[in-house]
Amino acid sequence: MIVEVIAVGTELLLGQIVNSNVAFVGRRLAEEGFDAHFQVTVGDNPARLVETIRTAAARSDAVILTGGIGPTQDDLTREALCEVAGRRLLRNEDYAGVIRRRIEALGREMPENNLRMADYPEGAEQLPNATGVALGVALHHDGTWFFAVPGVPSEMTAMIDEQVLPRLRTAEGRPAVLRSRVLRTWGLGESQVSHTLDDLYVSTNPSVAFLIDGPEVRIRITAKAEDITLAEELIEPMEHQVRERLGAAIFASDDQTTQGVLLGLLDKRGWTLAIVETLTAGLVAARLKSVPESNAFVGSLVVDEAGLVKRLLNVDLPPAADAGTAAAALATSVANLFGADVGAAAVPAAPIDPERGAQPVAFAVATPEKSQTRIIRLLGNPERVRTFATQGVMHVTRLGVTGVWWET
């Protein structure tokens, strides 16, 4: 079954509200095994909304609309559905009474437009709203299912799970299950990953896709089957091939985080970590502190003024010293300062290259076993460099802790 999602609201087009609804609905449809080929956002314009619904109905078995069913004049989803289906707009007088009593019980004056939330297209089923007032809509017309749910995320998520998905399952009979495994890599570019896995990309079930998330390349393996067990069985041999080819570049899977993996490795070895942040402005510490179940991270020294670094850690920042040497010295010094087993640092290795817009950065990690450094060129503006350097510090530290350095 093909399901299209339409997000309704001019505020979404203007960027005044982040459209998290389509991400949630898309994820839930995928988990349930429904195909979603299009996600569309349309403003609060009657003609464009009607046209968008008709286009979606022509290429999908079901259409889910989020937003536009509240009490105000720009909530037009119910009226648009009526025009598409050639139905009258009716009012559930019993529920209108519920709305009236609910407002009056709060000691407020009852605006008549609130009763619009009791309206529905003729022949439609009204869907209960467990966390709000506006009722949803389920309408079957000309071979297509239409569902209208609130745009408020808390109301939308409950209605999708409790009302919409069960009806879609019934409509399809026995839906297939879509299962995905995401493998996260660092240290290889997208083109390198794509070339290494080129022949696997033609597979359709399971399928292989590449996703970029900052400095990471993610490989998503997706299988569709009658149940979760069969889907997992399809994924397993493909995952084995990907892991075999990419090796140590894969550091995590699914919802695992870089900081969680790093701190887990430190906990396993019984080591503690301290970092000096001359480039990342405390971003590394913030990421590491987001894992409360670990006590491996003991402190960060956030400082970018050369004189202060010299005074606190007795290390000269570049260009007074070689960047790699300085980074290694900082990593060792900060570990000693905090009494940690492992120290890590990242410092600018040279001025930004104006032609390439690249910032060379020296990364270093010092463990009880050895000290290692690496210079990486990070592209982009200063904010992007800080973000990528934050990931870089954690990954270099992870590699230092495991003892597996990277060659490319």
N, C-alpha and C positions, 0 to 999 in steps of 0.2 A: 504494500500500500504506500502510495506517495502522498506525503503530507507537506503542505506549504505553510509557512508562518508569515503573517503580516502584522507588523508593529505599527500601531496607529498613534500619531501625535506629532504636531509640528515641533514641540519642544525637543523631540528626538532628532529631528533633522537639523535643528539649530545647535545641537550639542549641549543644550542646557541640562539634559538628563542623560546619563550613560545608559545605553540600551542593553541592560543585563538580561532582560526578559528573553530575547531571542537566543542567547547563549544557553539559558536554562532549558527552554523548550527544545532546542536542537539537541542538547545532551540527553534529555529524557527520551526523545524520539529515537535517538541512536541506540540507547540502552534497551529499548523495547523492540528494536529490530525494524522500525519504520524508516522508509527512505525519505529524505528531505533534500530536494534539489534546489529550492529557492527560499531565501529569506528576504522579505521586502519591507522597507519602511516608507510610510506615506503620511503626509500631513493631514490636518483637519480640514480637508476640502471635499465637499460631497461628491462632485463629479469625478475627481481623481480617485477617491476611495472606491466608488462604484466600479470604475474601470479596473482598478487593481484587483478587486475581488473577482471580477469576471475573468480577468487574465489568469489568475491563480486557479479558478475552478476549471478552466479549459485544459489545464495541464496537470491537475492533481486529483487524487481521490478524496482528499479532505483538506480543509483550510482552517487554520487556527488564527484568530485575530486577537491580539492583546491590546487593550486600551479602547477608549471611546465609548464606554458604556456607563459613565458616571452621570451626574445630574445637570451638568452645565450645557450651554448652547453649542459648544464645540465638541460634545460627545455625540458622534454621528454614526457609530457602527451599526446600531439597531436599524436606523432608517435606511442605511446603505444596503443592509441585508434584505430589507423589505423590497427595495427597488430591484435588486438583482433577482430575487425569487418571485417578484410580482405578488407579494403578500401585503395584507393590511397590517398596520401597527396597532396592536391591542394592548390593553392594560389589565394587569392582574389586580382587581380591586381589593381582594383580601390582603395581598401583600402591600398594596398602597396603604391600607389601614395599619399594617405593622410598622411601616416607615413613619407614618404620622405619629403613632403612639410612642415610637422610639425617640423621635425628636422632641416631642412634647414632654416626655419623662425627664429630659435633660434641662427642662425649664427654658427652652429656646422657642422662638417663633418659627413656625413651620413654613419655609418657602415652598411654593407649589412645584417649582422645578425639581425638587427632590423626588417627587412621585414618578419622574421619568425612569427611575431605576426599577420600577415595577413593569415597564413596558417590554413587549416582546413581539417578534414577527408572528403572524398568524400561522398556526400549525407547528410552531417551535416548542421545544421543551425548555423550561426554565431550570437552570442549574443552581442549586443552593450555594450560598457563599458562607463558608464556615467562619471567616474572619472579618467580614465586611458587610456592606448593605447591598451593593449592586448585584443583582442576579445575573448569572451567565446565561448563555443561549446555546442550545444544540438544535440544529435544523438540517434535515435531510431534504435536498432538492435536486431533482434532475440527475440523480446518480452521485451527487457529491455531498459530503458531510461538511457543515459549517459550524464552527464553535467560536463563540465570542466570550472572552474572559476579561476580568479587570486588568488594568495596567499596573496597579499597585502591586509590587513584587510579592509581598506576603500573601495577598489574596490570590494572585495569579498562580503561584506555585501550588497552593493547596487545591485550587480548582483543577489544575492540570492533572495532578496526581489522583485526586479523589473522584473527579467527574469525567474528564476528557479521555484520559488514557484507557479506563475501563470500557468506554463506549467504542473507542477505536479497536480495542482487542476483540470485542464482540462483533464489530463490523467486518473484521478481517477473518474471523474464525479462530485460527491458531497462529498468532504472529511468531515470526522467527525472532531469534535473539541475536543482537549485534554486540560483539565483544571486542574490545581493543586493548592492546598492550603498547605502552609508550616507553621506548628506550631512549635515555638521555645521554648525549655524548658531549665531550669538550676536548678541544685541542685539534680538531679536524674541521676544515671548511665544508660548506654545503656541497661544493663541487667534488671534493674528495670523497665524501660520504656517498654522493650520488653515483660516482664512477665505480666505487667499490661494490655497491649493491645494484648496479645497473640492470643485470639480468633478472633480479628479483622483482623489479618494478612492474613487469608485465603480468605478474600473478593477479588474479581477480578475487579469489577466495581461498586463502586470505589475501588481502591487498596490502601494499606497502606505500606509505607516503612520507614525505620529508617536511618537517616543520622547523622554522627558525624562531628561536626565543633568545634574543640578545646574542651572546657569544656561544650559545649552545645550539647544536643541531639535534633535533628529536626525530626518531623513526617511529612512526605509528603503524602497527600491524593490526589489521581489522579482519575479523572473520564473522560470517553470518551462518547460523545453523539453527536447528530446531530447539536446542536448549543450550544452557551455559557450558555443560560438560563437553558437548560436541564442538562448540566454538573454541574452547580452550585446547582441545585436541588438534584442531586445525592450526591454531596459532603456534603451538609448541615447536614443530620442526622448522617453521620459518624463523622463529625467534632464535633457535639454535644456530641456524646459518648466519643470521645477522651478528650474533655475539661472536661466533667463530671468526668472522671476517674483520670485525672492528675491534675486537679484543679489549685492551685496557682503556680505549677511548670511551667505552660505555661505563658510566659510573653510577647510574641510578635507573629506576623504572617507575612508571606510573606517577603516583603522588609524592614520591620521595623527593626531598629537597637537597640542594648542595650542602647547606649548613647541617642538615640532619645527618647526611652521610658522613661528613667530616667529623662531627662530634661523636658519632657512633664509632668511627675508627679509633679516635682518641680514647674513648671510654674502654674499648676492647683492649687497648695496649696499656691502659692505666696512666696515660700521659695527660698533662695539662698544656694549655696553649695561651700565649700572650702575643699581641700584635702591636706594631707601631704603624699609625696611619698618617703619613705625610701627604698622601694624595687622595685618599678616599673619604676624608671628612667624617669619620665615625660610622660610615655605612656598613663596614664589615662587622663591627661590634653589634650594631643593631640587628643584623641578620643572625649572628650567633646567639644573641640573647633571646631570640624568638623561639629557641628550643629549650624550654624550662626543665625538661627531664634530664638534661646533662649538666654536670658541674665541671666539665673539662675546660671551658673557657674561663680564664681567671682575670683577664683585663686587657685594656687597649690604651695606648698612649696616642692621643690625637693631637698632632702638632705639625706645622708646615714651615715654621720659621727656622732658618738654618742655625742661628745663634742659640735658640732654645734647644734644638736637637743636640747641638754640640755640648751644651751645658748639662742636659739631662742624661744623655746617653754616650757622650764623649765620642761622637761620630760626626765627620764632616759630610754634609750633603753635596752631591754633584753641583757645579762642576769642579769643586775643590778636590774631589776624589773620584776615582773610577766608579761609575754607577753600580756595576755589579758588586764590586768590593764594598761600596757603601751600604748597599741593600743587605748583603750578607752580615756586615758588622751590626747593622740595626737589628736584624733578626736575632742575632746572638745576644746583643745588649738588652733588648726588651725582655727576652726570656730570663736573663739574669735579674733584671729590675723587678720582675713580678715573681721570681722564684718558680718559673714554669719550665716544663721539660722541652717545650717546642716554642720557637719564636718565628714570626713571619713579618715580612715588610714588602712594600712596593714604593718605589721612588721614581720620579721622572728621570730618564736616562739621557735626555737631550731636549733642546727646545722643540716645539712642534714644527714639523716639516711643512712649510707653507704651500708647497706644490701638491703634496699628497694629503694634507690635512691629517697627518699621522703623528701621534705622540708615542715615542719609544718609552717603555716603562720597564724598569728592572725589578723583577720579582725574586724574592729569596725566602727560603725556609731553612731553619736550623733545628735538627732533631738530635737526640742523644747519640744517633748513629752517624750522621753526616750533615754537611751543609751544602745546599745546591742553589744555583741562581739561573735565571733565564731572562733575556730581554725580548719583549713582545711589542710590536707596533700596534697601537690601538687607534682606530680611525674615528673621526667625529669631533664634535664640539666638546668643551671641557666637561659638561654634564654627562655626556655619553661616555667619555673616557673614564670618569669616576665610576659610572655604573659597571662598565666592563672590567675595570680594575678591581672592583669589589668581588666580582665572580672570580677573577684571576687569582687574587690572594687566596681565596678558599680552595680553589682547584690546585694551585701550586702546593699549598699546605697538605692537601689530601694526597697528592702524589709523593710528597716528601715522607709523609707518615707511612704510606704503604711501601715505600722504597721502589716504586715503579715510576721512573722518570719517562718523559715522552721524547721521541726522536725527531718528529717533524715540526 
